[in-house]
């Protein structure tokens, strides 16, 4: 604001000069000009304005310390801040400002900055707990060269390490849900329980379905129980009966091939002899059945149906089987080749 | 232009389709053939059972018979009459149990069995230490043994008839024993009225030879003689025979001809059976006169229909009849449940 006034009085020249100063101040220039009183040249403010400034500054500080943007002294401030910052943070000597700066409007601000810094350090100490002492030393080492909000890379590493240590020290809660934001804890638990119930219901439904699918399906046991053994015995008996019958029947035609025409005659001749000789026998005497065990019907008489007493009484057609019961139907059918024609 | 022949074109040769024999070339008997299929959607294990049944019915069955949802019974009947198929095995499933229908083509009858329990061939193989199921044994039809069916009851007689004709008849004068590789056993239990359905493979072993020599002859491998003092010990020393090795006289046969290298006609052979599955426990529930239609000749639950007027049904109505029949099935289940209560 002071410069505004100057610009009014002195014109463009002053403006240019200020710019030059800005350039000089970059980087290390800050420290050099620490003690130099710039204000001599620039500031020629009458008391009236001075008062106004003071008042405004007071208002500003009292209102909000941190907020800088809305301040009305937008143009003048940057320069003044640049000067003040290094001093205030580095040495922590509030008195020095007062000496160096005759202008009144600078007085109040440094204090506010100091306050800020104190706050900051307090926070720092709070955060670190026992390890805070180290951190304090570090911050003192800065020696004004480092801006307040930013830490050195090495310090950052340390801080990160400490923070990480702290995290690791924390023991996880024993809750099943694990670390959950407290606000959602209940909700999550509810949801999980709901899902669990849903899954259970689904699983049961699936199980039921599977049971229906598998109904009647029985896995056999690894050992032969008595029932299976008896069944195998029955089957074996049948096989043995058949094999013996085959052996008996084929014994006559040994050495003859049934598919050769020459041998066929001989076979036929022999077979006829056997056939006539066996016509009069009972079926129990001829073991021709492949179904050996079912051959247990106790009916006497010739094995060939026409020779039986009740031959014409039996109608082999299936449709009328229930009208005239006949016990020898099964035997007829089992007779292969010779007597099978009646069934078809 | 027409004079120039396309040299790349191959002359048309009519493909000679070798028709499967419909009659036995030695005996001249008609060979029964079968279809195994399902009505309605089957769950996984039952579909597997269907596959096992098809394998059991080999070689005269359609192993790769494809069926779709849209196929009705009439389609199968039409196909069957073209292919000279004589028997149907139909699997179906309700909520209470699975059912197996065994029907003779064209005119019936149809037997309906309730499958109380079943085990797949895979389950059987899993339960055995050394499952044996070579592919060759399915190249010949199985023998069938019916046991306990001679009680004189009429429905059992019908069942006997059907089952005896479901496989080709064996002419004992011409049959080769080497073709008898499998056996199907149906054992009727009088008390429980259940039929045990088993499927075994037949194996022959020479009797009276020590296990070592038998293995030596079978395997063609150089035996391990380290533990023996002399070569003669290999022949004379008997190994430890297991319990099953003890041969009972009942299971030995004299062979009419040699089977393989090991089983000679001159020596005695023991019959060994090993189960190959599937295994079923069946209950005869119903017998119908037609192919899945017609009068109910026998019913386990006693509601035998005595109508003979509606006997003559058109082929076209058979599908509807099929549905009705299924409805009847359900009714039966209800009745059955009542009975159980």
Boltz contact constraints between the chains, C-beta under 6 A:
constraints:
  - contact:
      token1: [A, 213]
      token2: [B, 43]
      max_distance: 6.0
  - contact:
      token1: [A, 216]
      token2: [B, 97]
      max_distance: 6.0
  - contact:
      token1: [A, 216]
      token2: [B, 98]
      max_distance: 6.0
  - contact:
      token1: [A, 216]
      token2: [B, 115]
      max_distance: 6.0
  - contact:
      token1: [A, 216]
      token2: [B, 117]
      max_distance: 6.0
  - contact:
      token1: [A, 216]
      token2: [B, 118]
      max_distance: 6.0
  - contact:
      token1: [A, 217]
      token2: [B, 45]
      max_distance: 6.0
  - contact:
      token1: [A, 218]
      token2: [B, 117]
      max_distance: 6.0
  - contact:
      token1: [A, 218]
      token2: [B, 119]
      max_distance: 6.0
  - contact:
      token1: [A, 219]
      token2: [B, 123]
      max_distance: 6.0
  - contact:
      token1: [A, 220]
      token2: [B, 119]
      max_distance: 6.0
  - contact:
      token1: [A, 220]
      token2: [B, 123]
      max_distance: 6.0
  - contact:
      token1: [A, 220]
      token2: [B, 124]
      max_distance: 6.0
  - contact:
      token1: [A, 220]
      token2: [B, 127]
      max_distance: 6.0
  - contact:
      token1: [A, 222]
      token2: [B, 127]
      max_distance: 6.0
  - contact:
      token1: [A, 231]
      token2: [B, 187]
      max_distance: 6.0
  - contact:
      token1: [A, 231]
      token2: [B, 196]
      max_distance: 6.0
  - contact:
      token1: [A, 231]
      token2: [B, 198]
      max_distance: 6.0
  - contact:
      token1: [A, 232]
      token2: [B, 273]
      max_distance: 6.0
  - contact:
      token1: [A, 234]
      token2: [B, 147]
      max_distance: 6.0
  - contact:
      token1: [A, 235]
      token2: [B, 145]
      max_distance: 6.0
  - contact:
      token1: [A, 235]
      token2: [B, 183]
      max_distance: 6.0
  - contact:
      token1: [A, 235]
      token2: [B, 185]
      max_distance: 6.0
  - contact:
      token1: [A, 235]
      token2: [B, 200]
      max_distance: 6.0
  - contact:
      token1: [A, 235]
      token2: [B, 273]
      max_distance: 6.0
  - contact:
      token1: [A, 236]
      token2: [B, 251]
      max_distance: 6.0
  - contact:
      token1: [A, 236]
      token2: [B, 271]
      max_distance: 6.0
  - contact:
      token1: [A, 236]
      token2: [B, 273]
      max_distance: 6.0
  - contact:
      token1: [A, 238]
      token2: [B, 145]
      max_distance: 6.0
  - contact:
      token1: [A, 239]
      token2: [B, 183]
      max_distance: 6.0
  - contact:
      token1: [A, 239]
      token2: [B, 202]
      max_distance: 6.0
  - contact:
      token1: [A, 239]
      token2: [B, 271]
      max_distance: 6.0
  - contact:
      token1: [A, 240]
      token2: [B, 253]
      max_distance: 6.0
  - contact:
      token1: [A, 240]
      token2: [B, 271]
      max_distance: 6.0
  - contact:
      token1: [A, 243]
      token2: [B, 253]
      max_distance: 6.0
  - contact:
      token1: [A, 244]
      token2: [B, 253]
      max_distance: 6.0
  - contact:
      token1: [A, 245]
      token2: [B, 172]
      max_distance: 6.0
  - contact:
      token1: [A, 246]
      token2: [B, 172]
      max_distance: 6.0
  - contact:
      token1: [A, 246]
      token2: [B, 175]
      max_distance: 6.0
  - contact:
      token1: [A, 246]
      token2: [B, 256]
      max_distance: 6.0
  - contact:
      token1: [A, 247]
      token2: [B, 254]
      max_distance: 6.0
  - contact:
      token1: [A, 247]
      token2: [B, 256]
      max_distance: 6.0
  - contact:
      token1: [A, 249]
      token2: [B, 172]
      max_distance: 6.0
  - contact:
      token1: [A, 249]
      token2: [B, 173]
      max_distance: 6.0
  - contact:
      token1: [A, 250]
      token2: [B, 256]
      max_distance: 6.0
  - contact:
      token1: [A, 258]
      token2: [B, 174]
      max_distance: 6.0
  - contact:
      token1: [A, 290]
      token2: [B, 143]
      max_distance: 6.0
  - contact:
      token1: [A, 290]
      token2: [B, 170]
      max_distance: 6.0
  - contact:
      token1: [A, 291]
      token2: [B, 145]
      max_distance: 6.0
  - contact:
      token1: [A, 291]
      token2: [B, 146]
      max_distance: 6.0
  - contact:
      token1: [A, 293]
      token2: [B, 147]
      max_distance: 6.0
  - contact:
      token1: [A, 294]
      token2: [B, 146]
      max_distance: 6.0
  - contact:
      token1: [A, 294]
      token2: [B, 149]
      max_distance: 6.0
  - contact:
      token1: [A, 294]
      token2: [B, 150]
      max_distance: 6.0
  - contact:
      token1: [A, 296]
      token2: [B, 150]
      max_distance: 6.0
  - contact:
      token1: [A, 297]
      token2: [B, 150]
      max_distance: 6.0
  - contact:
      token1: [A, 322]
      token2: [B, 154]
      max_distance: 6.0
  - contact:
      token1: [A, 330]
      token2: [B, 160]
      max_distance: 6.0
  - contact:
      token1: [A, 333]
      token2: [B, 161]
      max_distance: 6.0
  - contact:
      token1: [A, 333]
      token2: [B, 164]
      max_distance: 6.0
  - contact:
      token1: [A, 336]
      token2: [B, 169]
      max_distance: 6.0
  - contact:
      token1: [A, 336]
      token2: [B, 170]
      max_distance: 6.0
  - contact:
      token1: [A, 336]
      token2: [B, 171]
      max_distance: 6.0
  - contact:
      token1: [A, 337]
      token2: [B, 27]
      max_distance: 6.0
  - contact:
      token1: [A, 337]
      token2: [B, 171]
      max_distance: 6.0
  - contact:
      token1: [A, 340]
      token2: [B, 169]
      max_distance: 6.0
